[in-house]
Amino acid sequence: MSALELLTWARGPALQAALVIFIVGMLIRILELLLIGRKKDLSAARGGQVGAGLRTIITRSIPVSGTWKQHLSGYVWHIGFIVVLLFYAPHIQLFKEGFGIAWPALPTSLIDVITIVTMAALVFSLFMRFTDPVRRMLSTAGDYFAWVVTFLPLLTGYLAFHNVAADYTLMLALHIMSVNLLLVVFPFTKLAHAVTFLFSRWYNGANAGRKGVRV
């Protein structure tokens, strides 16, 4: 298979299959959260649930005092990944072709810098996982696999843009294949928390709010 044939397959049938697996997988994960059996709370409500749930989503996303250094790299790569995904011009063009929607792109030079910073933050996160005894003990093979499939789209995209390491067509094909891999494994690994955390934090906050506990 030539590089062009691989690229055609990666951005065609492979990407379509990956999107189907991603969408179906995430729907299943969300339904699991919504339909999980819970005993009915028969006690009298002492507070509102909706506001408490929404507040918890926000407050639990802000590190407590004294822990910013531990969480900073995580915030940097999460935000950086989303910015590169949503505000790089070729990515926006894909959304336009697939869904008919588009929005202004950030300058390519800025996206380039954000990509480098994001990769650096991911590498630092991996370094902390290796060097911190507690994190290393708690880490599983799945955690390292999730790191790899998150890092690869950034790395291959950067190499393709700068036309280094391989022929541009081949590197672009590898970039799209790495994105396909991320889409396929996303619902079935800890990466799914990027969506499911909204439901779990809202539930915990709403449950506490009903009991009159401020969280």
N, C-alpha and C positions, 0 to 999 in steps of 0.2 A: 504494500500500500504506500503510495507516494504521500508526501507532506500535504499536498493539496487535497487528495482524497481523504486523508485523515481529518483535515480541517472541515471539509464538507460534511463528513459523517459526524464530527464532534458538535458542530453548530446546528446540525439538522436532527436526525433520528435520535442521537445520543442525548442531546439537550432536551428534546421533547419528552423522552422517557424519564430523564432525571427530574424534570418538572412535575410529571405525573406522580412519580414516587414521592417527591417532596410534599406536594399538596395533599395526597391521600394519607401519607404518613403523619403529617401535622394535624389533619382533621381527626385522625384516630387518637393522637395524643391529647388533643383538646377535649374530645368526647370522653376519653377516660377520666379526665379531671372533672368534667361537668356531670357525668353520670355515676361517679363513684358513690357507693352506698354510705350514707351518713344517717345516724339516728336523728329523728326530729327533736328539736329543742323545745321542750314543753314549758320552760320557765318564761316568766314575763320579761319582755324586752325592756332594757334599762337605757337604751340609747339607739341611735341610728346606725344602720349598717353601710349604706352606700357611701356616705361621706367618710366614715372611718376606713372603709376599704380603699378608697381612692387616696386618702391621706397616707395610708401605710405603703402603698406603691411608691409614693414619693419619698417618704421618710426613710424607708428601708433601702433606698437607692443612694442615700447620702452616708458616707462613712462617719462613724462616731468620732468624737474628738480624740486625737492622738493616733488615728489609724490611717491617715491620708497617705503616708509614705508607703504603707503596705499595699494600698489599693490603687495608687496613682497610675502605675503601668497598665493595670487592667482597664481603667477608665480611658486611658489614652488609646489603647489598641481597639477597644470596642467602638469608640467614637470615630477613630480614624478609619476603621474598616467600613463603617456605614457611610462616611463622607466619600470615600473612594468609590464605593459601590453606587451611590446615588448621584454623585455630582461630577463624574468623569464623562466627558462628552460622548465617547463611543458607547458607554453604558446607557446613557440617556436615550441614545438613538435606538438601542435594542428595546427599551421600554416603549418607545414611540412606535416601533414596528410591530411589537407584540400586543400592546394594549391601547395604542392610540393616544398616549399621554406623554407630555414632555415638559421640561422646566429648564431654567437657565443653568448652564454648566459653570463650574469654577475654572479658572485659568489652568492650563495643563501644567505649567511650572509649579503651581501651588499643589496640585494633586500629586505631582512627583515628590515634593517635599513631604507631604502628608503620608505617602506610601512608605518612604524611608523611615519616618518617625514611627509609624505603625509597626513596621517589621522590627525596628529596634526595641519597641515596647514588648512585642511578643517574645523576642529573644531574651529580654531581661526577665520576663515572667517565667520563662523556662529555666533560666539561671536560678531564680529564687526557688523554684520547685525542686531543683537539684540540691541546692545548698542549705535550705531550711530543713532541719531534721523532721519537723512535724509534717510539713507539706510533702516531703519525700516519702514519709511513711504512709500518708493517706492517699498518695497518688497511685493510680492503677494504669494498666496498659491502655485502657480506654481514654484516659486523660491525655496521654502522650499522642495517641492516634488523633484525638480531636485537635490537638495543637498542630500536628502536621497538616491535616486537611484544611485548617484555617490559614496556615502560613503559605501553603503552596500557591493559591490563587494570587496572592500579593507578589510573591517572588517571581512566578512565571509571567505575570502581567508586567512587572517592572522590566524583566529581561527582554520581553517581546517589544515593549515600547522603545527601549534603548538599542534594540537590534544586536544583542550580544548573546553569547553562549551557544547559539544555533541559528540556522536559517529562520528568517522572520515568520514564514508560513508555518514551519514546524513548531516554533515556539508559541505562536498564537494558538495553534491546535492544542498544544500541551496546556496552555493557559485555560482554554475552554474546557478541556477534559478535567482539569483540576477543579474547576467550578462545578462541573457535572458530578464529580465525586463528592464534593461538599454538599450539594443538594441531596444526593442519594443517602448519605449517612446522617445528615442533619437531624431528621426526626427520631433516629434510633440511638442517639448518643446524648451526652450531656449538653451538646450544643443546642438542643431543643429548649433549654432554659431561656434562651433569648426571647422566646414567645411565652412559654408556660409560666415564667416567673410572675407575669402580670396576674394570672389567675390565682396562683398560690398565695401571693402577697395580699391580693384583694380579699381572698377568703379568710386569711388569718386576721386581717384588719377588721373585716365585717363581723367576724365571730366575736372578736374582742369588743367591738363597738356595741354589739347587741347586749353584751354583759355590763356595759357601762365603763369599760376599761379603755383609757386613752392610750393609744400606741403611736 
